[in-house]
């Protein structure tokens, strides 16, 4: 097992790792729209929030030696399912065919009262 840490993505705000590699798979902790440099939340619109989340995921995947093409499973957590179409449009723009498996669920509350959190599991390139 290998713990991954990068300053290109937000540092953990609790007792967890940004990502863990085990048995050729990268398990990324849920990402919210924290900007990795400023530490500020990007919350202007749900689209901007989702873009920052996806950029954080891309940075973590890179640190793991992987990329979005290697993602096999995605979990999306929304505070309001009414935002689904807008989040889905941004999310979908980061993939080109061969989409990963995914679930999207509405939850009562997310860390720092954000609108969206996304976690992924990806293959690590050998």
ABEGO torsion letter per residue (X at the ends): XBBBBBAABBBBABBBBABBBBGGBBBBBBBBABBAAAGBBBAABAAAAAAAAAAAAAAAAAAAGBBAAABABBBBBBABAAAAAAAAAAAAAABBEGBBBBBBBBBABBBGGBABBBBBBBBBBX
